[in-house]
């Protein structure tokens, strides 16, 4: 072996480096993910609480300055909210809060009343004792939130309970249909909780259908769940069509705010 060949053989050989995901600090990804989630949650809450009014524009610059974020996470949040039907993305125009159409909402609620009975019947028939206990625990949290007057948190927990009941129905097509229609009425449904009497009535209806679920009365649970949806729809449609009364000392265009 020549001297040159020996030196070449002795040299360490390096393979071209490949970027490994493990070398990227996970904290950075978590921070970005957390920022995105927080931004979506805050904007969603502002829409559901009518801080951002139907039909109003969402200027990116103003929102970026308010939340201290760049346009990229804001636009990602817009996409999520658009998929939920809360905002409308318009080509080359500022996004806006979607309008609530009373006739469309009434039509969706009519279908949801029938759908809820099917969901309730299947869920009560298929749910295991452990799954029922899990919903019961969520219901206990709902009652506590109502007692504390935490409207936004109550609304989120209420949605989680209904979504879990739909999941327990065990029919993917039924669950997908239920979820799609629920998205259409999500913002309108939140309006019902601005009426204190309806809010009190709603928690009582939850108590009633949960008692039937615990007792294993599938038919009764399904009927109660459907009736709960009917009453909610009626309250929402009434609020959408009734003239808004502004309190003394406020602008007539002011929206009802939770207290």
Backbone bond lengths (Angstrom), bond angles and torsions (degrees), N, CA, C in turn:
res aa  C-N    CA-C-N  psi(-1)  N-CA   C-N-CA  omega(-1)  CA-C   N-CA-C  phi
1 X - - - 1.472 - - 1.521 108.22 -
2 X 1.335 116.91 133.23 1.454 120.56 -178.78 1.509 109.99 -72.48
3 X 1.358 115.62 163.74 1.468 120.34 -179.80 1.532 110.93 -64.22
4 X 1.371 116.06 -38.58 1.480 119.75 179.53 1.514 111.34 -65.06
5 X 1.310 117.41 -43.72 1.466 122.03 179.24 1.514 111.04 -62.37
6 X 1.333 116.57 -38.20 1.462 120.76 -179.97 1.520 110.65 -65.02
7 X 1.379 115.09 -40.83 1.474 117.76 180.00 1.528 110.74 -66.15
8 X 1.338 116.90 -42.40 1.460 120.16 179.45 1.523 112.10 -61.63
9 X 1.319 115.27 -38.04 1.463 119.91 -179.33 1.526 111.37 -68.79
10 X 1.344 114.52 -31.64 1.463 119.32 -177.67 1.520 112.59 -77.52
11 X 1.328 116.83 -21.03 1.472 119.04 -178.05 1.535 111.06 -68.15
12 X 1.310 116.56 139.46 1.477 119.03 176.28 1.521 110.12 -68.18
13 X 1.291 115.90 139.13 1.465 120.59 179.73 1.532 109.63 -100.13
14 X 1.328 115.05 132.91 1.463 120.06 -178.56 1.525 109.62 -112.07
15 X 1.311 114.62 132.72 1.467 119.57 175.05 1.520 109.01 -89.17
16 X 1.308 115.25 151.39 1.465 118.40 178.92 1.523 109.20 -61.52
17 X 1.318 114.88 134.94 1.472 119.44 -175.16 1.524 110.94 -75.29
18 X 1.303 114.55 145.48 1.469 120.89 174.97 1.521 108.63 -119.10
19 X 1.323 115.43 137.95 1.449 119.60 179.65 1.514 110.02 -71.23
20 X 1.320 115.73 125.62 1.459 120.41 177.93 1.524 109.17 -103.98
21 X 1.340 115.57 138.80 1.459 119.41 179.58 1.518 111.17 -60.43
22 X 1.338 115.44 -27.12 1.463 119.17 -176.57 1.525 112.69 -67.43
23 X 1.350 117.15 -19.67 1.460 118.74 -178.46 1.523 111.82 -83.71
24 X 1.333 117.27 -11.09 1.459 120.87 177.83 1.521 108.17 -82.92
25 X 1.313 118.95 122.59 1.463 120.50 -178.82 1.521 110.96 -56.10
26 X 1.340 118.68 120.54 1.465 120.82 -177.75 1.510 112.65 -62.12
27 X 1.337 117.42 -24.22 1.453 120.25 -177.73 1.519 111.67 -61.53
28 X 1.354 116.59 -35.96 1.458 119.90 -179.72 1.513 111.16 -63.49
29 X 1.343 116.70 -44.50 1.460 120.78 -179.60 1.523 110.37 -64.59
30 X 1.323 116.26 -39.53 1.456 120.46 -179.78 1.523 110.85 -65.15
31 X 1.336 116.08 -40.27 1.444 119.38 179.84 1.522 111.08 -63.50
32 X 1.325 116.04 -42.30 1.466 120.31 179.71 1.522 110.17 -65.51
33 X 1.337 115.78 -43.26 1.460 120.04 179.85 1.523 110.23 -63.39
34 X 1.340 115.60 -41.81 1.454 120.21 179.98 1.525 111.08 -64.36
35 X 1.326 116.75 -42.45 1.459 121.41 178.54 1.517 110.78 -59.70
36 X 1.324 115.98 -44.79 1.465 120.80 179.59 1.522 110.28 -61.00
37 X 1.334 116.89 -48.26 1.462 120.97 -178.85 1.527 111.51 -62.13
38 X 1.330 115.68 -42.57 1.466 119.48 -179.42 1.522 111.17 -64.31
39 X 1.316 116.18 -39.77 1.457 120.75 -179.31 1.520 110.85 -66.36
40 X 1.331 116.49 -44.84 1.464 120.60 177.59 1.530 110.34 -61.25
41 X 1.330 116.54 -45.89 1.463 120.96 -177.88 1.526 111.41 -62.95
42 X 1.334 116.83 -42.05 1.459 119.88 -178.57 1.519 111.79 -67.40
43 X 1.329 116.96 -45.37 1.460 119.80 178.88 1.518 111.25 -64.48
44 X 1.332 116.29 -40.47 1.464 120.25 178.61 1.527 110.59 -61.06
45 X 1.316 115.93 -44.15 1.466 120.49 179.88 1.523 111.14 -63.77
46 X 1.332 117.13 -40.38 1.466 120.34 179.20 1.524 111.50 -64.40
47 X 1.341 116.11 -35.30 1.468 119.93 178.40 1.523 110.28 -71.41
48 X 1.335 116.39 -46.96 1.460 120.46 -177.54 1.521 111.80 -66.50
49 X 1.331 117.10 -28.69 1.458 120.99 179.19 1.528 112.33 -90.28
50 X 1.341 115.81 5.96 1.466 122.55 178.72 1.523 113.57 64.30
51 X 1.334 117.60 19.90 1.457 119.94 170.71 1.529 108.98 -68.74
52 X 1.324 115.66 -34.91 1.458 122.02 171.67 1.522 106.37 -105.31
53 X 1.308 116.44 116.59 1.460 121.03 -168.77 1.523 113.17 -86.88
54 X 1.332 117.11 151.47 1.470 120.54 177.68 1.523 111.28 -55.26
55 X 1.330 115.25 133.22 1.456 120.35 178.49 1.520 114.36 87.86
56 X 1.339 117.41 -11.05 1.465 119.19 -177.92 1.524 110.74 -78.81
57 X 1.333 116.04 149.59 1.463 121.93 -178.90 1.530 110.34 -79.31
58 X 1.332 114.91 158.71 1.467 121.63 178.81 1.530 108.62 -121.08
59 X 1.321 118.15 80.68 1.471 120.88 -178.40 1.527 111.21 -66.18
60 X 1.314 115.67 123.60 1.460 120.45 -175.40 1.529 112.43 -60.91
61 X 1.310 117.18 -44.64 1.467 120.40 -176.28 1.516 111.12 -59.33
62 X 1.316 116.74 -45.69 1.456 120.85 -178.27 1.527 110.92 -63.37
63 X 1.352 116.55 -43.98 1.459 120.53 -178.45 1.525 111.12 -69.53
64 X 1.325 117.43 -36.68 1.468 120.37 177.02 1.522 110.75 -61.64
65 X 1.334 116.17 -42.22 1.461 120.13 179.41 1.516 111.22 -68.12
66 X 1.327 116.42 -38.38 1.465 120.25 -178.24 1.525 111.66 -65.88
67 X 1.334 116.62 -43.17 1.461 120.10 -175.78 1.528 113.62 -97.26
68 X 1.344 116.68 -4.79 1.455 119.70 178.71 1.510 113.38 66.62
69 X 1.333 116.59 41.58 1.468 121.27 -179.38 1.522 109.20 -127.30
70 X 1.334 116.00 166.56 1.463 121.13 175.57 1.524 109.18 -86.50
71 X 1.312 116.13 176.19 1.463 120.55 -178.32 1.533 112.63 -69.00
72 X 1.347 116.80 -29.36 1.464 119.47 -175.23 1.532 112.89 -62.15
73 X 1.341 120.35 -55.27 1.468 118.98 178.44 1.522 112.75 -64.19
74 X 1.332 116.72 -30.56 1.462 119.76 178.28 1.530 110.38 -65.53
75 X 1.331 116.33 -43.70 1.458 119.93 179.70 1.526 111.44 -67.59
76 X 1.329 116.82 -33.61 1.466 120.31 175.40 1.525 110.01 -64.60
77 X 1.322 115.94 -39.90 1.471 120.54 177.84 1.528 110.22 -65.28
78 X 1.334 116.65 -39.87 1.461 120.82 177.89 1.536 110.87 -57.77
79 X 1.340 116.71 -40.86 1.465 120.43 -179.07 1.523 111.16 -62.37
80 X 1.330 116.40 -41.23 1.465 120.57 178.85 1.528 110.24 -64.07
81 X 1.319 116.41 -46.95 1.465 120.87 -178.54 1.525 111.36 -66.12
82 X 1.327 116.90 -32.85 1.465 120.26 177.02 1.526 110.07 -67.48
83 X 1.332 117.02 -37.96 1.475 120.52 178.67 1.519 111.19 -66.08
84 X 1.334 116.53 -23.86 1.466 120.91 178.33 1.521 111.97 -89.68
85 X 1.326 116.09 -1.09 1.457 120.31 178.53 1.517 114.04 79.14
86 X 1.343 117.41 13.28 1.458 120.48 -176.86 1.528 112.81 -87.47
87 X 1.337 116.86 -29.94 1.455 119.69 177.28 1.522 109.62 -132.06
88 X 1.309 115.40 162.94 1.473 121.61 179.65 1.524 109.04 -116.30
89 X 1.325 116.17 122.37 1.462 121.06 176.33 1.527 108.66 -90.05
90 X 1.328 115.86 124.21 1.464 120.93 -176.47 1.524 109.97 -118.51
91 X 1.337 118.18 127.89 1.477 120.97 -179.07 1.527 111.96 -56.11
92 X 1.330 116.18 127.26 1.455 123.27 175.96 1.530 113.33 60.95
93 X 1.328 115.82 19.63 1.464 119.85 178.37 1.523 108.97 -136.40
94 X 1.314 116.02 160.90 1.462 120.84 -179.61 1.531 110.01 -68.76
95 X 1.335 118.28 133.91 1.470 120.34 176.61 1.528 110.05 -59.96
96 X 1.320 115.87 154.51 1.456 118.56 178.76 1.527 110.81 -139.46
97 X 1.329 115.47 158.68 1.459 121.18 176.16 1.523 107.79 -69.54
98 X 1.307 117.18 130.78 1.465 120.15 -178.57 1.528 110.74 -65.31
99 X 1.306 114.65 145.18 1.459 121.06 176.73 1.526 109.91 -76.51
100 X 1.306 116.13 152.43 1.461 121.32 176.54 1.523 107.77 -99.74
101 X 1.323 116.55 118.40 1.460 121.70 -179.79 1.525 109.02 -98.07
102 X 1.328 118.82 108.20 1.477 121.84 -176.13 1.528 114.09 -54.06
103 X 1.334 117.51 -41.04 1.469 119.60 -178.13 1.532 111.32 -65.09
104 X 1.323 115.87 -41.27 1.461 119.76 179.59 1.525 110.15 -67.02
105 X 1.327 116.78 -41.83 1.463 120.40 179.88 1.524 110.49 -62.21
106 X 1.328 116.77 -41.80 1.463 120.58 179.32 1.527 110.64 -63.01
107 X 1.323 116.69 -40.23 1.469 120.61 179.67 1.522 111.30 -65.59
108 X 1.331 116.54 -40.35 1.468 120.15 179.66 1.517 110.48 -66.49
109 X 1.320 117.35 -42.96 1.461 120.28 179.03 1.530 111.37 -61.44
110 X 1.325 116.73 -36.03 1.461 119.95 178.89 1.527 110.97 -60.07
111 X 1.328 115.77 -41.21 1.464 120.30 178.13 1.533 110.34 -71.53
112 X 1.322 116.68 -39.87 1.461 121.08 -177.92 1.524 112.53 -63.47
113 X 1.320 116.92 -32.57 1.471 120.28 178.02 1.529 110.07 -59.32
114 X 1.336 116.24 -45.74 1.467 120.17 178.74 1.522 111.31 -70.03
115 X 1.312 115.76 -38.69 1.464 120.99 -177.90 1.531 111.08 -65.89
116 X 1.322 116.90 -39.62 1.463 120.93 -179.30 1.529 111.95 -61.90
117 X 1.323 116.29 -33.77 1.469 117.76 179.03 1.516 111.05 -66.80
118 X 1.329 116.17 -42.08 1.461 120.18 178.26 1.526 110.41 -64.95
119 X 1.328 115.98 -43.48 1.469 120.98 177.82 1.520 110.11 -59.45
120 X 1.337 116.66 -47.23 1.458 121.21 -178.34 1.513 112.93 -63.83
121 X 1.322 116.57 -41.31 1.457 120.91 -178.43 1.528 110.99 -64.43
122 X 1.312 116.61 -45.67 1.466 120.76 -179.95 1.528 111.31 -68.99
123 X 1.335 116.55 -43.56 1.462 120.01 -177.87 1.526 111.45 -62.30
124 X 1.325 116.56 -45.52 1.469 120.02 -179.15 1.523 111.69 -66.60
125 X 1.321 117.20 -29.37 1.463 121.34 -179.06 1.527 112.24 -80.31
126 X 1.339 116.97 -28.96 1.467 120.80 -173.00 1.532 114.13 -103.70
127 X 1.320 117.96 -23.28 1.459 120.89 -174.34 1.523 112.27 -64.55
128 X 1.319 115.72 139.74 1.464 121.29 177.14 1.531 108.85 -84.32
129 X 1.338 117.94 162.13 1.471 120.22 176.38 1.532 112.32 -54.81
130 X 1.326 117.32 -37.45 1.460 120.92 179.46 1.519 110.95 -65.44
131 X 1.329 117.16 -40.32 1.466 120.97 -179.80 1.528 110.93 -69.22
132 X 1.329 115.91 -37.24 1.466 119.92 177.31 1.523 110.05 -66.33
133 X 1.316 116.93 -39.62 1.466 121.17 178.07 1.529 110.83 -63.03
134 X 1.327 116.48 -36.31 1.466 120.36 178.98 1.529 110.85 -65.82
135 X 1.325 116.82 -42.19 1.469 120.47 177.34 1.523 109.94 -65.95
136 X 1.334 116.13 -38.32 1.462 120.68 178.84 1.526 110.65 -61.38
137 X 1.338 116.85 -37.91 1.471 120.89 178.06 1.528 110.22 -66.18
138 X 1.321 116.07 -39.14 1.464 120.02 177.11 1.524 110.24 -65.27
139 X 1.330 115.35 -38.55 1.463 119.98 178.83 1.534 110.81 -63.17
140 X 1.327 116.65 -39.52 1.466 120.41 178.09 1.526 110.68 -60.30
141 X 1.325 116.40 -39.19 1.464 120.42 176.65 1.528 110.62 -65.53
142 X 1.323 116.24 -38.74 1.464 121.12 179.28 1.524 110.70 -61.21
143 X 1.322 115.92 -44.60 1.466 120.96 179.36 1.529 110.01 -61.17
144 X 1.328 117.03 -42.08 1.466 121.22 179.87 1.529 111.11 -64.68
145 X 1.330 116.94 -39.75 1.463 121.13 179.34 1.524 110.95 -66.39
146 X 1.320 116.92 -37.34 1.460 121.13 176.88 1.527 109.89 -65.13
147 X 1.324 115.73 -43.39 1.463 120.33 179.40 1.525 111.32 -61.68
148 X 1.335 116.46 -36.00 1.469 121.00 -178.62 1.526 113.10 -84.79
149 X 1.330 116.81 -5.99 1.462 119.71 -179.92 1.511 113.92 72.71
150 X 1.329 117.38 22.80 1.475 121.84 -178.47 1.528 109.29 -86.62
151 X 1.309 116.54 84.26 1.464 121.19 -171.99 1.527 113.41 -63.71
152 X 1.328 117.26 -47.86 1.464 119.88 -176.76 1.526 111.09 -63.25
153 X 1.337 116.64 -45.75 1.471 120.78 179.04 1.519 110.60 -66.64
154 X 1.327 116.73 -36.71 1.467 121.34 177.05 1.524 110.36 -61.14
155 X 1.324 115.64 -44.95 1.455 119.48 -178.33 1.519 111.41 -62.35
156 X 1.343 116.53 -41.96 1.459 120.05 178.68 1.527 111.61 -63.75
157 X 1.326 116.93 -44.22 1.462 119.93 179.65 1.528 110.82 -66.36
158 X 1.319 116.55 -37.86 1.462 120.82 177.88 1.530 110.62 -59.42
159 X 1.331 115.81 -43.98 1.460 120.42 178.44 1.526 111.35 -63.82
160 X 1.319 116.43 -39.04 1.461 120.55 179.78 1.528 111.29 -64.79
161 X 1.316 116.55 -38.88 1.467 120.60 179.24 1.524 110.40 -64.45
162 X 1.316 116.64 -48.69 1.463 119.92 -179.18 1.531 111.34 -64.96
163 X 1.332 116.50 -36.89 1.467 120.09 178.56 1.530 110.73 -66.41
164 X 1.318 116.76 -37.67 1.462 120.14 179.38 1.529 111.03 -68.51
165 X 1.321 117.39 -38.22 1.464 120.82 176.22 1.526 109.62 -62.16
166 X 1.338 116.43 -41.63 1.472 120.26 178.35 1.523 110.69 -64.02
167 X 1.324 117.09 -37.98 1.470 120.49 178.41 1.528 110.91 -65.00
168 X 1.325 115.96 -39.83 1.463 120.42 -178.27 1.534 112.41 -69.37
169 X 1.325 116.25 -12.88 1.468 118.99 176.81 1.522 111.13 -65.63
170 X 1.336 116.39 -20.67 1.457 120.67 172.10 1.509 116.44 70.62
171 X 1.317 117.15 24.67 1.463 121.40 179.07 1.528 108.21 -129.01
172 X 1.319 118.46 107.07 1.468 121.40 -176.14 1.526 113.95 -56.87
173 X 1.325 116.88 -39.17 1.462 119.96 -179.64 1.524 110.07 -67.63
174 X 1.318 115.82 -42.32 1.460 120.54 178.38 1.521 110.50 -63.32
175 X 1.317 116.97 -42.84 1.464 121.27 -179.39 1.526 111.31 -65.22
176 X 1.331 117.25 -41.69 1.462 120.98 179.77 1.524 110.85 -65.42
177 X 1.329 116.21 -42.97 1.466 120.70 178.70 1.517 110.62 -63.78
178 X 1.330 115.38 -44.12 1.466 120.84 178.71 1.525 110.50 -59.75
179 X 1.327 116.83 -45.41 1.466 121.47 -177.87 1.533 111.47 -64.52
180 X 1.328 116.42 -40.84 1.464 120.57 -178.66 1.530 110.93 -64.82
181 X 1.329 116.80 -42.49 1.464 120.40 -179.97 1.524 111.06 -72.50
182 X 1.320 116.37 -34.54 1.465 120.21 178.18 1.520 110.50 -62.67
183 X 1.327 116.53 -38.49 1.461 120.49 178.32 1.523 111.12 -59.86
184 X 1.315 116.40 -37.76 1.463 120.70 -178.43 1.524 112.73 -65.76
185 X 1.342 116.55 -30.77 1.466 119.37 -176.37 1.532 112.70 -107.08
186 X 1.337 116.48 4.97 1.461 120.45 -174.15 1.518 112.51 -54.20
187 X 1.335 116.13 -54.56 1.476 119.04 -176.05 1.526 111.18 -68.99
188 X 1.334 116.68 -40.43 1.458 119.19 179.37 1.522 110.95 -64.46
189 X 1.332 116.01 -36.93 1.459 119.65 -178.90 1.522 111.55 -65.28
190 X 1.319 116.90 -32.90 1.465 119.58 -179.88 1.526 111.58 -63.89
191 X 1.335 116.74 -24.02 1.460 120.24 -179.62 1.524 112.54 -62.93
192 X 1.343 116.27 -29.14 1.462 119.63 -177.42 1.518 111.70 -62.11
193 X 1.339 117.07 -30.20 1.455 120.10 -178.57 1.530 112.84 -76.44
194 X 1.332 118.10 -5.91 1.447 120.28 176.20 1.533 110.49 -80.79
195 X 1.320 117.12 -13.45 1.454 122.37 175.59 1.529 106.79 -95.05
196 X 1.322 116.91 112.96 1.465 121.08 -175.27 1.523 112.32 -59.48
197 X 1.344 116.48 -39.20 1.469 118.90 -179.41 1.521 111.55 -66.87
198 X 1.328 116.15 -40.52 1.469 119.42 178.66 1.527 110.73 -67.81
199 X 1.318 116.05 -36.98 1.468 120.29 178.70 1.532 110.28 -61.71
200 X 1.339 116.16 -44.24 1.467 120.29 178.37 1.530 110.43 -64.28
201 X 1.329 116.10 -42.08 1.463 119.98 179.77 1.529 110.34 -64.21
202 X 1.328 116.82 -38.21 1.461 121.15 -178.39 1.521 112.02 -64.12
203 X 1.329 117.70 -42.57 1.466 119.21 -179.66 1.521 110.17 -67.84
204 X 1.324 117.06 -32.41 1.469 120.21 176.33 1.527 110.81 -66.90
205 X 1.327 116.43 -36.75 1.466 120.42 177.30 1.526 110.46 -66.57
206 X 1.327 116.60 -37.68 1.466 120.81 175.67 1.534 110.17 -61.91
207 X 1.319 116.20 -43.74 1.464 120.34 179.10 1.525 110.01 -59.29
208 X 1.337 115.47 -40.91 1.460 120.76 -177.63 1.519 112.20 -66.23
209 X 1.337 117.46 -50.40 1.471 116.99 -176.73 1.527 112.49 -73.51
210 X 1.334 117.24 -25.25 1.457 118.96 175.33 1.525 111.11 -69.49
211 X 1.324 117.07 -35.82 1.468 120.30 177.14 1.528 110.34 -63.54
212 X 1.328 116.62 -38.97 1.459 120.91 178.10 1.528 111.30 -68.50
213 X 1.326 117.08 -36.10 1.466 120.93 177.96 1.529 110.19 -65.78
214 X 1.323 116.61 -43.51 1.469 120.36 179.09 1.519 111.06 -62.58
215 X 1.324 115.44 -35.35 1.465 120.61 -177.46 1.522 112.45 -79.25
216 X 1.330 117.02 -6.78 1.461 120.52 179.39 1.510 114.00 76.56
217 X 1.335 117.17 20.82 1.471 121.25 -179.55 1.538 108.54 -91.26
218 X 1.307 115.47 87.30 1.463 121.05 -173.77 1.528 112.92 -61.08
219 X 1.314 117.02 -46.79 1.468 120.66 -178.94 1.523 110.87 -63.90
220 X 1.320 115.69 -44.99 1.461 119.69 179.99 1.524 111.71 -64.37
221 X 1.336 116.26 -40.28 1.461 120.72 178.33 1.524 110.48 -62.92
222 X 1.329 116.27 -44.29 1.463 120.56 -179.46 1.525 111.43 -62.66
223 X 1.320 115.94 -42.47 1.472 120.24 178.89 1.531 111.17 -64.49
224 X 1.334 115.83 -42.76 1.462 120.26 -178.66 1.524 111.31 -67.05
225 X 1.316 116.75 -38.50 1.467 121.19 179.18 1.531 109.83 -65.43
226 X 1.323 116.64 -42.72 1.463 121.43 178.79 1.528 111.12 -65.07
227 X 1.337 116.39 -41.53 1.463 120.46 179.09 1.531 110.84 -65.81
228 X 1.314 116.58 -36.74 1.465 120.95 176.61 1.533 110.14 -60.60
229 X 1.319 116.58 -42.56 1.469 120.32 178.55 1.528 110.59 -66.34
230 X 1.334 116.67 -39.28 1.464 119.92 -179.93 1.525 110.80 -62.66
231 X 1.323 116.80 -44.64 1.462 120.84 -179.26 1.528 111.43 -67.57
232 X 1.319 115.98 -37.92 1.461 119.38 177.12 1.528 110.17 -63.51
233 X 1.331 116.33 -45.12 1.458 120.85 178.70 1.514 112.01 -60.44
234 X 1.319 116.25 -42.10 1.457 120.49 179.24 1.522 111.05 -62.79
235 X 1.335 116.40 -43.08 1.468 120.52 179.47 1.520 111.07 -64.93
236 X 1.322 116.79 -43.15 1.462 120.99 -179.42 1.526 110.88 -63.41
237 X 1.322 116.70 -47.61 1.471 120.24 -178.66 1.527 111.24 -63.58
238 X 1.322 116.63 -35.47 1.463 120.24 176.69 1.516 110.92 -63.75
239 X 1.336 116.40 -42.78 1.460 120.46 179.86 1.532 112.14 -68.02
240 X 1.328 115.87 -33.29 1.466 119.28 -178.87 1.521 112.36 -71.38
241 X 1.312 116.44 -30.87 1.468 120.02 -175.53 1.527 112.96 -98.58
242 X 1.332 117.68 -17.07 1.467 120.39 -179.23 1.525 110.27 -79.56
243 X 1.342 118.22 143.95 1.470 120.03 176.27 1.519 110.21 -65.60
244 X 1.329 116.24 139.31 1.457 120.79 178.37 1.517 110.17 -80.16
245 X 1.322 116.10 130.72 1.455 121.27 178.25 1.524 108.95 -101.16
246 X 1.298 116.37 122.72 1.465 120.10 179.47 1.519 109.84 -88.02
247 X 1.326 118.87 139.68 1.453 121.84 176.78 1.520 110.77 -65.13
248 X 1.328 115.80 160.86 1.454 120.52 179.14 1.517 110.27 -60.00
249 X 1.328 115.15 139.96 1.453 119.33 177.44 1.512 114.58 84.33
250 X 1.350 117.32 6.68 1.456 120.14 178.78 1.504 109.77 -122.11
251 X 1.308 115.28 161.21 1.453 121.32 177.82 1.520 109.02 -69.01
252 X 1.317 117.39 142.13 1.455 121.46 -177.96 1.517 112.48 -60.47
253 X 1.348 116.50 -23.10 1.462 120.03 -177.77 1.528 112.40 -86.29
254 X 1.346 117.18 -2.97 1.456 119.84 -178.57 1.514 110.28 -63.17
255 X 1.307 115.72 142.49 1.455 121.55 178.59 1.515 110.30 -88.91
256 X 1.318 115.60 156.46 1.451 120.29 175.77 1.513 108.27 -66.12
257 X 1.307 117.87 133.95 1.453 122.33 178.33 1.525 109.12 -115.54
258 X 1.335 117.94 147.54 1.450 119.63 175.27 1.510 110.23 -69.00
259 X 1.314 116.91 148.02 1.457 121.41 179.38 1.504 110.99 -114.30
